[in-house]
Amino acid sequence: MRYRWLILIGLITAAIMEVLDTTIVNVALPQMAGNLGATFTEIAWVSTGYILSNVVVLPMTAFLTGVFGRRRYLCGSIIAFIVASFLCGTSHTLGELVLWRVMQGVGGAALLSTAQATLRQIFPKEQQGLVQAIFVLGIIVAPTLGPTLGGWITDNYTWSWCFFINVPIGILSFFLVS
């Protein structure tokens, strides 16, 4: 496969986007609560809704990959994540934000599992160790950067940018993967 290294970069970008999003958003929760007039218990649904939808859809990714095809399902998931991220950033109520976070979790469910399956399919066995190590390195780095980036974003901008940051990353990922 001619473009496998570009696809690897796209898959890493998608995985980083998904993992980074969780840690960035957790830092911004107090600012979200203040801006949306929510209690800390209520604002926790922003994280809980994402996690619940992600966990529900994750076991279905193999089935959905079989139905739609790996590339279509992965690209569709990236698009769903991008659109939901944008809508999260434009939310004006807690209900809207939780709804779009649930949709974001649906899109995010495929970004790790389907990415790894794709890597196993497009790279030969002798390169699997190297490729998986590179992929995991991106996943390991993202959560360490998230809190710092989330704090910087909320200090210098608004919490909405914690979601808007996913849009250009997701677009890059989509084009590299597709």
Beta strands, then each sheet from edge to edge (+ up, - down):
end
